[in-house]
């Protein structure tokens, strides 16, 4: 079962998904990174040869040689939301609704010790192309309103398996954070007649204090009001609201900048746990002039305390301009695109 329960005082919903307690874990997820892992782990359900442990295969990117695939998408065996759900439990004076949605896993490589940051340019581009393919397919379902793609890397990020993977959750509603982003963007657009993110890009390109990296189509920048130390955003230079609307050339640039950004973070912070998430417009606002999609990478460097939990107001002990300088200074060998 899965429920969306509402807090009467704030109006916010929370997903109650007890089936998630049954998720498998592996001790390797507690290691520093792919350096300590074998290419094949007998107990890992995502490694080749364990297809019988998967609830199904939704999509694959074919590859030459064994095992015949480079990226695979499967249903999450322990989903946060279900496409067909029973009526929520009844609690007098409380509001709940069935937790309807879809939950997929993008297995980014057949190899247990592969790492998104260390993949070849070509392999990473195949992974990112699958991200877009599945997000578009899920958003195309009539009853789905929002699709959220995210990646948990390392134990403190919430990852339970070390095998490289991302997840996609599709919902029949717009979650609170995206609602807040939309409302703030719309207020700015009504006042200024422009997209707030487009204006912010102009400021960043003029000041160049927080820019870490860029290419023809994307900018990697530590945001001016970063909530977390070394938080890094990848933002398309062209205005568009949805990740699914990125063109092929844009997607390749996005993939390349994502790889370099993860390499910078891993080098500067000694292989931290991290999360990344794509903030992309819901279906009803896919052409909105006030929304501009982005990917946020958040390294796990601090833990929220009582003030943050009580107010929702983050305290960032780091200076964004200094963080950007540290990430810019990282030297690494850049692979040339094929």
PATI-890895 format. One record per residue (C-alpha): residue in one letter; y, x, z. Coordinates in steps of 0.25 Angstrom, whole numbers, plus 5000, padded with zeros to 4 digits. Each point is the difference from the previous one (the first is absolute). Last residue first. Layout:
<recs>
REC   mipa     c2     c1     c3
REC      A      Y      X      Z
...
</recs>
This chain:
<recs>
REC   mipa     c2     c1     c3
REC      X   5045   5135   4880
REC      X   5010   5001   5011
REC      X   5002   5014   5006
REC      X   4995   5002   5014
REC      X   5011   5004   5010
REC      X   4996   5011   5009
REC      X   5007   4998   5013
REC      X   5013   5004   5007
REC      X   5005   4991   5011
REC      X   5016   5002   5001
REC      X   5003   4986   4995
REC      X   4991   4994   5012
REC      X   5008   5008   5010
REC      X   5013   4996   4994
REC      X   4997   4986   5000
REC      X   4996   5000   5014
REC      X   5014   5006   5004
REC      X   5007   4989   4992
REC      X   4992   4989   5007
REC      X   5003   5006   5014
REC      X   4988   4998   5009
REC      X   4998   4993   5013
REC      X   4999   4986   4993
REC      X   5002   4989   5010
REC      X   4995   4987   4994
REC      X   5006   4986   5003
REC      X   4989   4990   5001
REC      X   5006   4996   5014
REC      X   4989   5000   5010
REC      X   4990   5009   4992
REC      X   5011   5010   4997
REC      X   5005   5000   5014
REC      X   4986   5001   5006
REC      X   4995   5012   4991
REC      X   4997   5002   4986
REC      X   4991   5012   4997
REC      X   5005   5012   4992
REC      X   4995   5009   4989
REC      X   4991   4991   4992
REC      X   5006   5003   4986
REC      X   5006   4988   4993
REC      X   5000   4999   4985
REC      X   5007   4988   4994
REC      X   4998   4996   4986
REC      X   5012   4992   4993
REC      X   5003   4987   4993
REC      X   5014   4996   4997
REC      X   5004   4985   5003
REC      X   5014   4994   4998
REC      X   4999   4997   4985
REC      X   4987   4992   5003
REC      X   4990   5000   4988
REC      X   4988   5001   5009
REC      X   5006   4990   5010
REC      X   4990   4989   5001
REC      X   4988   5009   4998
REC      X   5004   5009   5012
REC      X   5008   5012   4998
REC      X   4994   5014   5003
REC      X   5001   5009   5012
REC      X   4989   5010   4998
REC      X   4994   5006   5012
REC      X   4996   5013   5005
REC      X   4994   5005   5013
REC      X   4999   5014   5006
REC      X   4991   5009   5008
REC      X   5006   5013   5000
REC      X   4995   5012   4992
REC      X   5008   5012   5006
REC      X   5014   4993   5000
REC      X   5007   5007   4989
REC      X   4988   5003   4992
REC      X   4994   4986   5001
REC      X   5014   4994   4997
REC      X   5003   5008   4988
REC      X   4986   4998   4994
REC      X   5002   4985   5002
REC      X   5013   5000   4993
REC      X   4994   5008   4989
REC      X   4989   4990   4997
REC      X   5009   4988   5001
REC      X   5010   5007   4990
REC      X   4988   5002   4990
REC      X   4996   4985   5002
REC      X   5014   4995   4999
REC      X   5002   5008   4987
REC      X   4987   4994   4994
REC      X   5004   4986   5004
REC      X   5013   5001   4994
REC      X   4994   5005   4987
REC      X   4991   4988   5000
REC      X   5010   4990   5004
REC      X   5002   4995   5014
REC      X   5000   4984   5001
REC      X   4988   5000   5009
REC      X   5009   5007   5011
REC      X   5009   4989   5000
REC      X   5015   4998   5001
REC      X   5006   5008   4989
REC      X   5012   5009   4999
REC      X   4997   5013   4993
REC      X   5001   5012   5009
REC      X   4987   4997   5007
REC      X   5000   5003   5014
REC      X   4990   5009   5008
REC      X   5004   5000   5015
REC      X   4997   5010   5010
REC      X   4999   4999   5015
REC      X   5001   5014   5006
REC      X   5003   4995   5014
REC      X   5000   4985   5001
REC      X   5009   4988   4998
REC      X   5008   5007   4989
REC      X   5015   4995   4999
REC      X   5004   5009   4989
REC      X   4987   4999   4993
REC      X   4992   5013   4998
REC      X   5000   5001   4985
REC      X   4990   5001   4988
REC      X   5006   4995   4988
REC      X   4993   4994   4988
REC      X   5001   4999   4984
REC      X   5003   5013   4994
REC      X   4996   5009   5012
REC      X   5005   5001   5015
REC      X   4998   5008   5012
REC      X   5005   5001   5015
REC      X   5013   4992   4999
REC      X   5006   4998   5014
REC      X   5013   5009   4998
REC      X   5002   4998   4985
REC      X   5013   4993   5002
REC      X   5002   4994   4986
REC      X   4986   4997   4997
REC      X   4998   4994   5014
REC      X   5012   4991   4998
REC      X   4996   4995   4987
REC      X   4986   4997   5005
REC      X   5006   4992   5011
REC      X   5008   4992   4990
REC      X   4987   4997   4993
REC      X   4993   4997   5013
REC      X   5011   4990   5004
REC      X   4999   4992   4986
REC      X   5013   4996   4995
REC      X   5010   4989   5000
REC      X   5006   5005   5013
REC      X   5001   4988   5009
REC      X   4989   4992   4994
REC      X   4991   5012   4998
REC      X   5002   5005   5014
REC      X   4995   4987   5006
REC      X   4989   4999   4990
REC      X   4995   5014   5004
REC      X   5000   4997   5015
REC      X   4993   4987   4997
REC      X   4989   5006   4991
REC      X   4998   5012   5010
REC      X   4998   4990   5011
REC      X   4990   4991   4993
REC      X   4993   5013   4996
REC      X   4999   5004   5015
REC      X   4996   4986   5004
REC      X   4988   4998   4990
REC      X   5001   4991   4988
REC      X   4989   4990   4999
REC      X   4986   4998   4993
REC      X   4997   5015   5003
REC      X   4993   5011   4992
REC      X   4996   5012   5008
REC      X   4998   5014   4992
REC      X   4993   5012   5006
REC      X   5000   5015   4998
REC      X   4989   5009   5000
REC      X   4996   5015   5001
REC      X   4987   5001   5009
REC      X   5004   5003   5014
REC      X   4996   4986   5005
REC      X   5007   4993   5012
REC      X   5014   5001   4996
REC      X   5010   4995   5010
REC      X   5011   5010   4998
REC      X   4996   5008   5012
REC      X   4987   5003   4994
REC      X   5005   5006   4987
REC      X   5005   4993   4987
REC      X   5003   4986   4999
REC      X   5004   4995   4987
REC      X   5007   4987   4996
REC      X   5001   4990   4989
REC      X   5006   4986   5003
REC      X   4999   4988   4991
REC      X   5008   4988   5002
REC      X   5000   4985   4995
REC      X   4985   4998   4996
REC      X   4996   4986   4997
REC      X   5001   5001   4985
REC      X   4993   5014   4999
REC      X   5009   5009   4992
REC      X   5004   5007   5012
REC      X   4986   5005   5002
REC      X   4998   5005   4986
REC      X   5014   5007   5000
REC      X   4997   5007   5013
REC      X   4986   5004   4995
REC      X   5005   5006   4987
REC      X   5012   5007   5007
REC      X   4991   5007   5010
REC      X   4990   5003   4989
REC      X   5011   5008   4993
REC      X   5003   5007   5013
REC      X   4986   5005   5001
REC      X   4999   5004   4985
REC      X   5013   5008   5002
REC      X   4995   5007   5012
REC      X   4988   5005   4991
REC      X   5009   5005   4989
REC      X   5009   5007   5009
REC      X   4989   5007   5007
REC      X   4997   4995   5014
REC      X   5005   5008   5012
REC      X   5010   4989   5006
REC      X   4990   4989   4998
REC      X   4989   5007   5007
REC      X   4985   5002   4996
REC      X   4991   5003   5011
REC      X   4991   4988   4998
REC      X   4999   5002   4985
REC      X   4998   4987   4992
REC      X   5015   4999   4999
REC      X   5012   4990   5004
REC      X   4991   4989   5006
REC      X   5010   4989   4998
REC      X   4997   4989   5011
REC      X   5003   4986   4998
REC      X   5004   4988   5010
REC      X   5003   4986   4995
REC      X   5007   4989   5006
REC      X   5000   4988   5009
REC      X   5001   5001   5015
REC      X   4999   4985   5004
REC      X   5012   4995   5007
REC      X   5005   5001   5014
REC      X   5010   4992   5009
REC      X   5000   4999   5015
REC      X   5003   4988   5008
REC      X   4985   4997   5003
REC      X   4991   5011   4994
REC      X   4991   4996   4989
REC      X   4992   5010   4993
REC      X   5004   5003   4985
REC      X   4993   4992   4989
REC      X   4989   5008   4993
REC      X   5004   5010   4990
REC      X   4998   5002   4985
REC      X   5007   5012   4994
REC      X   4998   5008   5013
REC      X   5010   5009   5008
REC      X   4999   5012   5008
REC      X   4988   5004   4992
REC      X   4988   5007   5006
REC      X   4992   5004   4988
REC      X   5012   5002   4992
REC      X   4997   4996   4986
REC      X   4998   5012   4991
REC      X   5009   5008   4990
REC      X   4994   5013   4994
REC      X   5007   5013   4995
REC      X   4994   5012   4993
REC      X   4987   4993   4994
REC      X   4987   5005   4993
REC      X   4993   5006   5012
REC      X   4998   5010   4994
REC      X   5006   5004   4987
REC      X   5012   4995   4992
REC      X   5009   4990   5007
REC      X   5002   4985   5000
REC      X   5011   4993   5009
REC      X   4993   4989   5008
REC      X   5003   4986   5003
REC      X   4995   4989   5010
REC      X   4987   5006   5005
REC      X   4993   4992   5011
REC      X   4998   4998   5015
REC      X   4997   5015   5001
REC      X   4988   5006   5007
REC      X   4990   4998   4988
REC      X   5010   5010   4993
REC      X   4997   5011   5009
REC      X   4996   5010   4989
REC      X   5014   5005   4998
REC      X   5008   5002   5013
REC      X   5008   4988   5005
REC      X   4990   4995   5010
REC      X   5001   5014   5007
REC      X   4987   5003   5009
REC      X   4995   5011   4990
REC      X   5013   5007   4998
REC      X   5002   5006   4987
REC      X   5011   5010   4996
REC      X   5000   5006   5014
REC      X   5012   4999   5009
REC      X   5007   5010   5008
REC      X   5011   5003   4989
REC      X   5002   4986   4997
REC      X   5009   4998   5012
REC      X   5003   5003   5015
REC      X   4988   4994   5005
REC      X   4999   4986   5007
REC      X   4995   4993   4988
REC      X   4988   5009   5000
REC      X   4995   4993   5012
REC      X   4997   4988   4992
REC      X   5003   4985   5002
REC      X   4994   4987   4996
REC      X   5008   4987   5001
REC      X   4994   4990   5009
REC      X   5013   4997   5008
REC      X   5006   4995   4987
REC      X   4992   4987   5001
REC      X   5010   4996   5011
REC      X   5011   4998   4990
REC      X   5012   4993   5007
REC      X   5012   5002   4990
REC      X   5014   4999   5007
REC      X   5011   4991   4996
REC      X   5014   5000   5004
REC      X   5008   4988   5004
REC      X   5007   5008   5011
REC      X   4997   4991   5012
REC      X   4989   4992   4995
REC      X   4992   5012   4996
REC      X   4991   4995   4988
REC      X   4985   5003   4998
REC      X   4995   5003   4987
REC      X   4985   4999   5001
REC      X   4987   5007   4995
REC      X   4986   4996   5002
</recs>
